[in-house]
Amino acid sequence: MKIIAGNWKMNGTHENLVKMIQDLSAIDTKNAIILCVPYTMLCTDSGKIALASQDISAHDHGAYTGEISAKMVAATGAKYTLIGHSECRQYHGDTNATVRTKAEQALSNGLTPIICVGETMDEKQAGKTMEIIESGVRESVPSVVNSNIIIAYEPRWAIGAGITPTSNEIESAHELIAKTLDDMGLGGTPVLYGASVKGSNALEIMSIPHVDGVLVGGASLKSDDFIPIITSVK
Ligand code: PGA
């Protein structure tokens, strides 16, 4: 069983989501499917397809105009939230410390955080990939984790770029994340790979050791692209 998460980013409409849920509900799969959708779509009745927000506030409540708390997301029935996605780190300035605070908010409100870590092209070229991944995990994961979390390894330079790291690079990254989590007492935490996943590479990527599923951006927007990813593994 793999975890297949789609990240719609700022795309789609409520009608698109209703159609996607119908299409996904009709397929025969044992894989867990999560759709990370814009906040305005979270109240959609999604049956066995789990919904997630794409971010949450670092704050519990109060004078934070425009923000949405973990409690508000949980009240929609959503079970998960993405945290620390590359675009939130890039455009909203989220640091590992912010991500950790948001993950604490998620956990204390019954949401499973999908915590994203990964290196930029500059960091990769400076030979810092493994360092960034390890510090990303150590600094972004709360010190007290009393329910499930998920980690997503997203090489930031490969997101939306149509290119992926080599299988060996993905394997080394996932091995390091698994080892780090083990060291933190969180062995067995699922680790997803995300960045330029599509129907043609999903099986190969999900066959790599320590890859427990995928986080899919562009190819999760249309059923014709997303379903082959979900059904590529049994
Ligand atoms: P992509 O995006 O699949 O379009 O590369 C992945 C992500 O941002 O989660």
Residues whose N, C-alpha, C, O or C-beta is under 5 A from the ligand:
A	BS01	PGA	N7 A158 I159 G160 A161 G194 A195 S196 V197 L215 V216 G217 G218 A219
